[in-house]
Amino acid sequence: MRPLEGIPVLLGLARGLRGIVQGYLVACFLPDLHALGWSSLQMGGALSGGLLADFLLTLCMGPVADRISPRRLLMAGEMANALSALPFLLHPAPLSLAIAIFLAGAGQRSNGSPGPWAPSEQVLLARLPLPSAPFFHFGTNMALGLLGMAAGAFLSGTLNPAPAAGLRVGLSGLLLLSLGSFLLAALLPGPAGTEPRPKPAALPSPARLSSREKRRLVLLVATNISGGLALGLVDPVIAYWFLIRFHAGPGETALFLALAYLSASLVSALLARMGKSRMMPETVLAISAISFVAGLLLPLSPFLGPAVLLYTVRLAGIKAPGGIRQALALSLVPPHRTGLAAGLHLSSLQAAQIAGPLIAGLLWQARDTDTPLILAGSLAGLSLFLFLVLYRSARLGEPSSAAVGLSQNAEEA
């Protein structure tokens, strides 16, 4: 295997490992906290605080990823994740659990993402030579993360330990699998994995964005803010919604989530193999539209079975195109600004998600079960409309910047 070929393999394996522990925690985290006596408001506030920490760190990491070795940033992130689990394992308490929530996104990350260090991962993927399918690396990477999520949720459902023991298992997994991801990051090949970008003096000024690029980035942020709030209102807290709406047990809910994430992984893998880049925005729009309809119908479901099916369709439509949307976001700017674009893309998604769990917790505290899902459906529709506006005004084949290489090279292939 040539060195460059090893990069997507190592990044994909690391994303899959993260997905396992994230899937386990998403499935059991809130039900376990509920069983331990946490209120809806306390749980929502804890997750919102973790999302705020992720947002602030991501905002810093995006521009840094253009100038510092992405490999080293990924290694630093994995070590921070591993160390964040230690306080709870040594002394279980709300404060030590909060450290894992704030530093490692325990209970809230949901696609195998490295969290604030994700811009480094995306910069590495963007630097790779293009395969015949232009979005193969991004889509496959996302598919592996979602497959890990399915495996982790399945483990949570089959093990189904007592609440306190379940949190210890989850945090132990966070420690061990983060160390495994650290080793994978350390194995990234030398030149493409470790060489930073040219020194800032050799690059065009980051402030010199063209008016077209500025419009695109503003639209990107607007799309992500509406979509991110929709995500924050539902996805970090969906296990708790199944619990209070249908009285589904943690083990049962975990198996539902495993099915949903497995479906999302398969759709993401199919998207990764699409060969025509010009068809991709339309394909993502169609999948997002189906997901939007499923999300609107979800709170109307009177029975558990249809609700599980609708949530599976909704989650697959939101999560599966995630890698493609990352690649599309990077295509909006020149290559030396891909870290900036990745940081804006991820941080705007996270900024909007911050309020979601807290709003859901407040509404659930008032015994309003379905309003968070109804709000999320409306916001998903707005995000879908803005996404349409963005990619009608910024066609991938448009030669407005050097970054369009994601699509131009693919058309030539």
Buried (B, 14 or more C-beta within 10 A) or exposed (E): EEEBEBBBBBBBBBBBBBBBBBBBBBBBBBBBBBBBEBEBBBBBBBBBBBBBBBBBBBBEBBBBBBBBBBBBBBBBBBBBBBBBBBBBBEEEEEEBBBBBBBBBBBBBBBBBBBBBBBBBBBBBBBBBEBBEBBBBBBBBBBBBBBBBBBBBBBBBBEBBBEBEEBBBBBBBBBBBBBBBBBEBBBBBBEEBBEEBBEEEEEBEEBEEBEEBBEBBBEBBBBBBBBBBBBBBBBBBBBBBBBBBBBEBEBBBBBBBBBBBBBBBBBBBBEBBBBBEBEEBBEBBBEBBBBBBBBBBBBBEBEEBEEBBBBBBBBBBBBBBBBBBBBBBBBBBBBBBBBBBBBBBBBBBBBBBBBBBBBBBBBBBEEEEBBBBBBBBBBBBBBBBEBBBEBBEEBEBEEEBBEBBBBBBBBBEE
